[in-house]
Amino acid sequence: MLEELKRFLVFMRPAFSRRATYCWFVVVFAGFILRTDNFGVSSIVRALTLSPKNYTCLLHLFHSTAWSVEGIMSIWWQWLVKKDVAYRINNRLVLVGDHTKTPKDGRKMPAVTTLHQDSETGSKPSYFRGHHWGCIGILMQACDKYFAVPLWANIQEGLTLLADSDEKRHLPKTVQIVEMARRTAIAMKGEAYLVLDAYFAVGPVFLAAAEQLNGAGNFVHILTRAKKNVVAYRKPPKKKKHQRGRPREYGKKLKLMSLFDSKAKCYTFQTIEADIYGKNENIRYLVLDLLWRPVKGILRFILVETSRGRIILITSDLNLNPVTAIQLYCRRVTIETMFDTLKNTLGAMAYHFWSHYLSRASRKPKKNKDQKQNSTNPMRTNNTLAAIEKFVNVQLLVLGMLQLIAKQFPAEVKAKANCWLRTVSTNTPSEFVVRTALANILKT
């Protein structure tokens, strides 16, 4: 395991233009594995028993211009291609994407904005101040377990101060996830399925994915759950000869949720056994290729009824097998597990970077009203924003390596972890167990 970790760190060397910066990156990487608290950069100093004066050096690492998020993550994608660990369907990579929100009270922290909480938990506030992150991962199978290996994360709201030539950073949040998936798929030299939840069941997402790449068609196919009020249209009837007026664009309108109870023969559901969230059960499904007004084109709608209820899936791949689509959507939950591990096990969102040049913002969130902050030095403020993204993405690398080691060395991890677990759910160790094993090795 230690040799594999060394090979990975050596592989990451081209991402840094200065040797000193690379050396500090290795220190930070080890610190994230060994630390026992999640209080930002200072936890690395405590974990490695560094001199207090090194705290400033660690801050300089994240503010350094000798490396960038895009540069270091592109090397990470090359490492994943070299290891060939991606789970594939129809010779396509399977990407999962979603948003996550983290509260932040920093009054001089860049890109902090008022966010709305969509959770059904009553104890959470409806509006709060924080960062809105977009993240994508690649699906990997390890024996009897699936991981969402993180690929990239960035802040997607409150970027008014961002002096970035990349206009894609200012696209709608839903479209930004598609662009992130496209860039990673191209870098990993493989077409992909992008699995998303119902928040992304909007026209711009499918239109962005439908843009052709060198005339090769859809490089990224979308698979998402539809909203419950979704409607679609049949193909219009052919115009009769000498009939006045222009041809109709849409045929009969269908409220898809009502088709589950329809007795019409043309809407007969099929029954088949499928793996639904790790359990085999009989499901009912119906496949319809219909016109969808937001994209002005044909998409595949898959109506599914399982023991968990009724859902409708939408995909831009008109040849995708319905059972495969259902099982792919069941794997989308892996990115939720990834977010949980990232926040609660690694503490990736416990950062405290702030800009001295940024004006103070109120801690009281206001509905539908963003606070405009001014910076006396926008370049330095943007550098602080980049430091936040670097802090999180380095921990994505740590999490990804923990997952790869769990896949490659499950027996060695369990032997070295010496970790008591009340319930062992799978044969593949979790990221927490792998981190414990690596920490034990590094301490010796």
C-alpha positions in Angstrom: 0.0 0.0 0.0 2.8 2.4 0.9 4.6 1.7 -2.4 1.4 2.4 -4.3 1.0 5.7 -2.5 4.6 6.6 -3.3 4.1 5.8 -7.0 1.0 8.1 -7.0 2.8 11.0 -5.4 5.7 10.7 -7.9 3.2 10.6 -10.7 1.7 13.9 -9.5 5.1 15.8 -9.8 4.4 17.3 -13.3 1.4 19.3 -11.8 3.8 21.6 -10.0 6.2 24.0 -11.7 8.4 24.3 -8.5 10.0 21.5 -6.5 9.4 23.2 -3.2 5.7 23.5 -3.9 5.6 19.8 -4.8 7.4 18.9 -1.5 4.8 20.8 0.5 2.0 19.1 -1.4 3.4 15.7 -0.2 3.5 17.1 3.3 -0.2 18.2 3.1 -1.3 14.9 1.5 0.3 13.0 4.4 -1.2 15.4 6.9 -4.7 14.9 5.6 -4.3 11.2 6.2 -2.9 11.5 9.6 -4.8 14.3 11.2 -7.4 13.5 13.9 -9.3 16.8 13.8 -10.9 18.8 11.0 -9.9 22.4 11.9 -8.5 23.5 8.6 -4.8 23.9 7.8 -3.8 24.1 11.5 -4.8 20.4 11.9 -1.9 19.4 9.6 0.6 21.1 11.8 -0.7 19.2 14.8 -0.9 15.9 13.0 2.7 16.0 11.7 4.1 17.8 14.8 5.5 20.5 12.6 7.0 23.7 13.9 4.4 26.5 14.3 6.3 28.7 11.8 5.4 26.1 9.1 1.8 27.1 9.3 2.5 30.1 7.1 4.3 27.9 4.6 1.2 25.7 4.4 -1.0 28.7 3.7 1.5 29.8 0.9 1.1 26.4 -0.7 -2.6 26.8 -1.3 -2.1 30.4 -2.5 0.8 29.5 -4.7 0.6 30.1 -8.5 3.0 27.2 -9.1 0.0 24.9 -9.5 -3.7 25.0 -10.2 -6.8 22.9 -9.7 -7.2 22.1 -13.3 -3.6 21.1 -13.7 -3.5 18.8 -10.7 -6.8 17.2 -11.4 -5.9 16.5 -15.1 -2.9 14.5 -13.8 -5.3 12.6 -11.5 -7.5 11.7 -14.5 -4.4 10.3 -16.2 -3.6 8.2 -13.2 -7.2 6.8 -13.3 -6.9 6.0 -17.0 -3.6 4.3 -16.3 -5.1 2.1 -13.6 -8.2 1.3 -15.7 -10.6 1.1 -12.8 -13.6 2.8 -14.4 -16.9 0.9 -14.5 -18.2 0.9 -18.1 -21.6 0.4 -19.7 -21.7 0.0 -23.5 -18.0 0.9 -23.5 -18.9 4.3 -21.9 -17.6 5.7 -18.7 -20.2 6.2 -16.0 -20.0 9.7 -14.4 -22.2 10.9 -11.5 -22.7 14.5 -10.7 -24.4 16.6 -8.0 -24.3 19.8 -6.0 -23.6 20.1 -2.3 -23.8 23.1 0.0 -21.7 24.0 3.0 -22.5 26.8 5.5 -19.8 29.5 5.9 -20.0 32.4 8.4 -16.8 34.2 7.2 -17.7 37.8 6.5 -14.6 38.3 4.3 -14.7 34.9 2.6 -15.0 35.1 -1.2 -18.0 33.6 -3.1 -20.1 33.2 0.0 -23.7 33.7 -1.0 -27.3 33.2 0.3 -28.4 29.6 -0.3 -31.7 27.8 -0.1 -31.9 24.5 1.8 -33.9 21.9 -0.1 -33.7 19.3 2.6 -36.9 18.1 4.2 -35.3 18.1 7.6 -37.2 20.7 9.7 -34.3 21.4 12.0 -32.3 23.0 9.1 -32.8 26.7 8.2 -34.5 27.5 4.9 -31.8 30.1 4.0 -28.2 30.3 5.1 -24.9 31.7 4.0 -22.3 29.4 2.4 -20.7 27.9 -0.6 -22.4 26.0 -3.4 -20.2 23.3 -4.8 -20.6 21.3 -7.9 -18.8 17.9 -8.1 -18.5 15.0 -10.4 -17.1 11.5 -9.9 -16.5 8.3 -11.9 -18.2 5.0 -10.9 -15.8 2.2 -9.9 -16.7 -1.3 -8.8 -14.6 -3.0 -6.1 -15.8 -6.5 -5.6 -19.2 -6.2 -4.0 -19.1 -2.4 -3.6 -19.4 0.6 -5.8 -17.5 3.9 -5.2 -17.9 7.3 -6.8 -14.3 8.2 -7.3 -14.1 12.0 -7.1 -12.8 13.8 -10.3 -13.3 17.5 -9.7 -15.1 20.0 -7.6 -15.6 23.8 -7.9 -17.6 26.6 -6.5 -20.5 27.5 -8.8 -22.2 30.5 -7.2 -21.1 33.9 -6.0 -18.3 34.3 -8.6 -18.9 37.9 -9.4 -15.3 38.8 -8.4 -13.8 35.9 -10.4 -11.4 37.4 -13.0 -11.4 34.2 -15.0 -11.3 34.0 -18.8 -13.2 30.7 -18.7 -16.8 31.9 -19.4 -18.1 28.4 -18.6 -17.6 29.2 -14.9 -20.5 31.7 -15.3 -23.0 29.3 -16.9 -26.1 28.1 -15.0 -25.3 25.6 -12.3 -27.0 22.7 -14.1 -25.0 23.3 -17.3 -21.7 23.7 -15.4 -22.0 20.0 -14.3 -22.4 18.9 -17.9 -19.4 21.0 -19.0 -17.3 19.5 -16.2 -18.3 16.0 -17.3 -17.5 16.8 -20.9 -14.0 18.1 -20.0 -13.2 15.1 -17.9 -14.5 12.6 -20.4 -12.5 14.2 -23.2 -9.4 14.2 -21.0 -9.9 10.5 -20.1 -10.5 9.7 -23.8 -13.8 8.0 -23.4 -17.5 8.7 -24.1 -19.6 8.7 -20.9 -23.0 8.5 -19.3 -23.7 11.3 -16.8 -26.2 10.2 -14.1 -28.0 13.0 -12.3 -31.0 13.6 -10.0 -34.3 15.3 -10.8 -32.8 18.8 -10.2 -31.0 18.4 -13.6 -34.1 17.3 -15.5 -34.2 20.6 -17.5 -33.8 21.4 -21.2 -30.4 23.2 -21.0 -28.8 20.1 -19.5 -29.8 17.9 -22.4 -29.1 20.7 -25.0 -25.6 21.2 -23.6 -24.9 17.5 -23.7 -26.2 17.3 -27.3 -23.5 19.6 -28.7 -21.5 17.6 -31.2 -17.8 17.0 -30.8 -16.0 16.9 -34.1 -19.2 15.6 -35.7 -19.0 12.4 -33.6 -22.5 12.9 -31.9 -23.2 13.0 -28.2 -20.0 12.6 -26.3 -21.9 12.7 -23.0 -25.3 11.1 -22.7 -27.6 12.2 -19.8 -29.5 9.9 -17.5 -31.7 11.7 -15.0 -34.9 11.2 -13.0 -37.8 13.3 -14.2 -40.0 15.5 -12.1 -43.4 14.1 -11.1 -45.3 16.6 -13.3 -43.4 15.8 -16.5 -45.3 15.8 -19.8 -44.2 14.6 -23.2 -45.7 14.4 -26.7 -46.2 11.7 -29.3 -45.0 12.3 -32.8 -47.5 14.4 -34.8 -49.7 12.8 -37.4 -48.6 13.2 -41.0 -50.1 16.2 -42.8 -52.8 15.3 -45.3 -52.3 16.2 -48.9 -53.5 19.7 -49.8 -54.2 20.4 -46.1 -53.8 24.1 -45.2 -51.5 25.4 -42.6 -48.0 24.3 -41.4 -47.4 20.8 -40.2 -47.9 20.1 -36.5 -44.8 19.9 -34.4 -46.2 17.8 -31.5 -48.8 15.1 -31.3 -50.9 13.9 -28.4 -49.9 15.3 -24.9 -49.1 12.7 -22.3 -49.0 13.2 -18.5 -46.5 10.4 -17.8 -47.3 9.7 -14.2 -50.9 8.9 -15.1 -49.7 6.1 -17.4 -48.9 3.9 -14.4 -52.6 3.4 -13.9 -53.6 3.4 -17.6 -55.4 0.4 -18.9 -54.7 1.1 -22.5 -53.0 -1.8 -24.4 -50.4 0.6 -25.9 -49.1 1.3 -22.4 -48.6 -2.3 -21.2 -45.9 -2.6 -18.6 -43.3 -5.4 -18.7 -42.1 -7.3 -15.6 -38.5 -8.3 -15.1 -36.2 -9.1 -12.2 -33.5 -6.4 -11.6 -31.0 -5.4 -9.0 -32.4 -2.4 -7.1 -30.0 -0.9 -4.6 -28.3 -4.2 -4.0 -31.5 -6.4 -3.8 -33.1 -8.5 -6.5 -36.8 -7.8 -7.0 -39.5 -7.9 -9.7 -40.1 -4.5 -11.3 -42.5 -3.1 -13.8 -41.3 -0.8 -16.6 -42.5 0.9 -19.8 -40.2 2.5 -22.4 -41.5 5.4 -24.5 -39.5 7.5 -27.0 -41.4 10.8 -27.0 -41.0 14.4 -28.0 -40.0 16.7 -25.1 -40.8 20.4 -25.6 -37.7 21.8 -23.6 -35.3 20.2 -26.1 -37.6 20.1 -29.2 -36.5 16.6 -29.8 -37.0 13.0 -28.9 -35.8 11.5 -25.6 -36.3 8.1 -24.0 -38.7 8.0 -21.1 -38.5 4.9 -18.8 -41.4 4.5 -16.4 -40.4 2.3 -13.5 -42.4 0.9 -10.6 -40.4 -0.9 -7.8 -41.0 -1.7 -4.1 -39.7 1.9 -3.4 -42.3 3.6 -5.5 -42.8 5.0 -9.0 -40.2 7.0 -10.9 -39.6 8.2 -14.4 -36.2 8.3 -16.0 -35.1 10.4 -18.9 -32.1 9.6 -21.1 -30.7 11.1 -24.3 -29.5 7.7 -25.4 -32.4 6.2 -27.4 -30.7 2.8 -27.5 -30.1 2.5 -23.8 -31.5 -0.8 -22.3 -34.2 0.2 -19.7 -33.0 -2.3 -17.1 -29.4 -1.0 -17.5 -30.8 2.6 -17.1 -32.6 1.6 -13.9 -29.5 0.0 -12.4 -27.3 2.9 -13.4 -29.6 5.4 -11.6 -29.5 3.2 -8.5 -25.7 3.8 -8.5 -26.2 7.5 -8.4 -26.4 7.2 -4.6 -22.7 6.6 -4.5 -22.0 10.4 -4.9 -24.1 11.1 -1.8 -21.9 8.6 0.1 -18.9 10.4 -1.3 -20.1 13.7 0.0 -20.8 12.2 3.4 -17.2 10.8 3.5 -15.7 14.0 2.2 -17.4 16.1 4.9 -17.6 13.9 7.9 -14.6 11.6 7.6 -12.0 13.8 5.9 -13.4 17.2 6.9 -12.8 18.6 3.5 -15.3 21.5 3.9 -13.7 22.8 7.2 -11.6 25.5 5.5 -11.1 29.0 6.8 -9.5 31.0 4.0 -10.5 34.7 3.9 -9.4 37.8 2.0 -8.2 41.0 3.9 -9.1 43.0 0.8 -12.8 42.0 0.7 -15.5 44.1 2.2 -17.5 42.7 5.1 -20.7 40.9 4.4 -23.7 40.5 6.7 -24.1 37.1 8.4 -27.9 37.3 8.1 -29.1 35.6 4.9 -31.8 37.4 3.0 -34.2 35.8 0.6 -33.6 36.5 -3.1 -31.0 39.2 -2.3 -27.3 38.7 -2.9 -24.9 41.0 -1.1 -22.4 42.7 -3.3 -18.9 42.7 -1.8 -16.2 44.9 -3.1 -12.5 44.1 -3.2 -9.6 46.6 -3.1 -7.4 44.0 -4.7 -9.5 41.6 -6.9 -6.4 39.6 -8.0 -5.5 38.7 -4.4 -9.2 37.9 -3.6 -9.4 35.6 -6.5 -6.3 33.9 -5.3 -8.0 33.3 -2.0 -10.9 31.7 -3.8 -8.5 29.5 -5.7 -6.9 28.5 -2.4 -10.3 27.3 -1.2 -10.8 25.1 -4.3 -7.3 23.8 -4.0 -7.9 22.8 -0.4 -11.0 20.8 -1.3 -9.6 19.2 -4.4 -6.4 17.9 -2.7 -8.7 16.1 -0.3 -10.6 14.7 -3.3 -7.2 13.2 -4.3 -6.8 11.7 -0.8 -10.3 10.3 -0.9 -9.8 8.8 -4.4 -6.5 7.1 -3.4 -8.2 5.6 -0.3 -10.9 4.1 -2.6 -8.3 2.8 -5.0 -6.3 1.2 -2.2 -9.5 -0.4 -0.8 -10.1 -1.9 -4.2 -6.5 -3.2 -4.8 -5.5 -4.3 -1.2 -8.6 -5.2 0.8 -6.9 -7.9 2.8 -3.8 -5.9 3.6 -6.0 -2.9 4.7 -7.9 -5.0 7.2 -4.7 -6.5 8.5 -3.0 -3.2 9.0 -6.0 -1.2 10.2 -6.4 -3.2 13.4 -9.8 -1.5 13.5 -12.8 -3.0 15.4 -16.1 -2.8 13.5 -19.4 -3.8 15.1 -20.8 -4.7 11.7 -18.8 -5.5 8.6 -21.2 -4.7 5.7 -19.0 -5.6 2.7 -15.8 -7.4 1.9 -14.3 -4.1 0.6 -13.1 -1.8 3.4 -14.5 1.7 3.7 -12.4 4.8 3.3 -12.3 5.2 7.1 -10.7 1.8 7.5 -8.2 2.5 4.7 -7.3 5.8 6.2 -6.8 4.1 9.6 -4.5 1.5 8.0 -2.4 4.1 6.1 -2.1 6.2 9.3 -0.8 3.2 11.2 1.8 2.5 8.5 2.9 6.1 8.3 3.3 6.5 12.0 5.7 3.6 12.1 
